[in-house]
Amino acid sequence: MLFSRRGKLKKEFDERLISQFFDAKQELQTAKKMEEMSDDYDLYIIAKRKVAESKHLFLLKEARLRDVKIK
């Protein structure tokens, strides 16, 4: 009885991970564009890009660890 919900929960959390991954990817692309468009050296923009890049890489590693497949 306890293990019958396991597949349903895994699917739900895998879908949530995929949506967070795509959100982080979009955030990273936006941060990279902002850094390219900036004409001066702004530490806030650079820090924002690095945070977005770290989130993206973490979610990528987690997806690989869980063996998540995108359909």
Buried (B, 14 or more C-beta within 10 A) or exposed (E): EEEEEEEEEEEEEBEEBBEBBEEBBEBBEEBBEBBEEEEEEEEEBBEBBEEBBEBBEEBEEEBEEEEBEEE
